[in-house]
């Protein structure tokens, strides 16, 4: 691996990257209710924690420095490229931005933002017409916006895993499941049997592969 100069303590990059991704997500999610702000705030906290370690202070590398040095001698873990721990641990010694985990990360992150944008478009149109959102991403899962947040977080974990974000991730998953269940009770009260039929045929967060293949075949 080609080593680069130490690249931490760059707090301006922490702020800039956090704001860029948070504002980008905000432009598609557009939180309105207290629940929306809670879910978006938790997602934003995940991003801030991530970029703090990516450019500010490498807490995970600091805490694991002894183990990392013994397992991977000769690697400068204060160099920014070495923060891509999965590439390092699995022996990728070229530029980590072209490594397999980074490529997978980009697929998850961009896919998540695309899903977030398309889901908001469908939901906004349905809210304007006071009807149930069941088309587009909502024809595959009942909560595509939460699925999008999860995809983005998984993508960042592939790219730059940290102890803090690894702890936060299951907590956020639990939070999103609880928020989704609360939303469903409210939507069921508003739309009644129509939503009941929709919920029976549509998974909550993960689409059925067979449904995706069938719908792509009909497209």
Secondary structure, DSSP 8 states (H G I E B T S, - for coil): -----B----HHHHHHHHHHHHHHHHHHH---SHHHHHHHHHHHHHHHHHHIIIII--HHHHHTHHHHHHHSTT--TTBGGGG-HHHHHTT--S-GGGSHHHHHHHHHHHHHHHHHHHHHHHHHHHHHTT----SGGGGTBS-HHHHHHHHHHHHHHHHS--HHHHHHHHHHHHHHHHHHHHHHHHHHHHHTHHHHHHHHHSBSSS--HHHHHHHHHH-
